[in-house]
Amino acid sequence: MDKIKTAVYAYWAKPFVEKNVYSNFQRKNDLLVSLKLSVEQSRKFFDKIIFYGDREAITQICKIIEFDEIHDDLEELNEKNIPSYFYSCAKALACSKMREPFVLIENDFILWDIPDNSKLLKSNLIIEDYHETPTRYLNEIDSMKRNALDTRPRWYKFAKGNFKIPSKGIYGGTNIKFITEHASEVMRLITNENNLAVFQLESSSKTFKNTHKIYDLWYCGAKIDSQNYEPFAIRHSDIKYTHLMSDKKNQDDVSVKLYTRIKKELPEFMQKIENQENSIYDPLASYDYFTEKTKGISNISCGTKKLTFVMALMNRFHQIEKTLIKNLEDNWLDKDDIEFVLMDVNSKDGFRDWITNNEDLKKYTECDYLRYYETDVIDQWHASIGKNTATHQAHGTIVVTLDCDNFTGYRGGKFVIDQFEKNEYNCVMHQFDWNPQNGNFGRIALTKKKFDEIGGYDQSLLPMGYQDWDIIKRAEATGCKYINPTDSVYNCAIENEGGKELSMANQKDDHKKMGWTEMKRINKLKCHINLYQNKLLANDGYYGIRSKVRRIL
């Protein structure tokens, strides 16, 4: 009797790229880790591992994960302009290409154990489970009939049958004839000239959104029923496995378990990645780009001023020259209570020459209303490190992180002080107006005491993305009330300068290739894991660059 020795994976990346996700994972990192774990587990039970993908999938996956064979047949789906919501086509097309017994395993399906006496590897037909035919499938079949879609003989007779349909998280068997013929038939139904023209209509994404599953799952169930097959159903067998269902893929506790498990099963995986273009980051570990080596430098005492606006920048001369003096003037009336700290992090754009030779700034620097510092310790912009380094120098009871393209508004510092007094200084103030184009997301105020208590911004995060939400959520978790005054007078920024391109220009190549969105997603996961584990203190309480900072003005 034939025995199954081959496992197959199929991933059509294009539909997910269009939605900016990765097989329903929010982070490419998670897809790679899940698939790596799945493939390495499958190697324990199968002699050969085959991957089918489109070119995008191969680019994402195959520099990180090794397969015995790699096929780009799924690019055919893109060439034929198959609608992206027909995502089950990937499995059908892969199955149609097979000529040997196999099991097709979804990338979020992980086999843990197949007992020696299990019938799985000699089964004619393998499915994950059975489920009832949803009523919406039958309604959609009626729509097919009304729209004169081409079907197979006896199609509508099948629709009257009372049978269950298979789930295909894992699917295959030794009956290659049945499997490949069904898969080929599914593809013919989808790519049929008449049918495909209908499916490509914009309205069809609603009218026929389940049709690909009807062709594949419902039609397969009808054949199984009519031919009296008894498939091997994984769900009710002796097989131990995990299926990361779509609605659970991005849950914090599931992510913790996934990364914990891969570190146990594949302890060297994270360390062996040499291709920086496709680096995998461990959200359970720290991104150790910089840690202050000199210990024992105390937090600078606060309270000599009511409020400090802290600004950190790298290569933002064209912005700060437009905002700095305006902000200084707008708060000059309250200079006894307010100060500005400006921290330049290794700028190379002429900013340092401008600020040190600007006679107009003497009015503000000679009375310590503005203090200006420089550091060259790091050569890549890291939002948490920059903001922490600036905040360390603050004397204010309240510290406000102010991006250098932001305007405080007239007496904007007093406005912040008033909000804190109303809330008895037990709050975290976020001056974001919920319009992401306005560039004011990072305007966050805390007492410096609270900032010190939670260790500032988390420097173990990747250089950009989600660090503002992270400090807000940790402050909330320690008892601060979130307040969000959105007065437009006090949260303006330079028009059209709220994008991420400027900051990305100051990233290393591997982070540029990763992109801001992916860094944000990984940082969000790290944040939520820390909250889930009640780890609210960042940087062991010792934040920012402290030992190699020069005061210039």
Secondary structure, DSSP 4 states (H G I P E B T S, - for coil): -----EEEEEE--HHHHHTT-BTTBS-HHHHHHHHHHHHHHHTTT-SEEEEEE-HHHHHHHTTTS--SEEE-TTHHHHHTT--TT-TTHHHHHHHHH--S-EEEE-TTEEEEE--TT-SGGG-S-EESEEEPPPHHHHHHHHHHHHTT----TTHHHHTT----EEE-SEEEES-HHHHHHHHHHHHHHHH-HHHHHHHTSTTHHHHTTTHHHIIIIIHHHHHHHHTT---EEGGGSS-EEEE--TTTTT-HHHHHHHHHHHHHH-TTTGGG---GGG----TTS---S----S---PPPP--SEEEEEEEEESS-HHHHHHHHHHHHHHTGGGTTTEEEEEEEES--SSHHHHHHT-GGGHHHHTTTSEEEEEE-S-SS--HHHHHHHHHHT--EEEEEE--TTB---TTHHHHHHHHHHHTTT-EEEE---S-GGGS-TT-EEEEHHHHHHTTSS-TTS-SSSSHHHHHHHHHHHTTPEEE----GGGS-B-TT--SSHHHHTTS-HHHHHH-HHHHHHHHHHHHHHHHHTT----GGG--S--SS-EE--
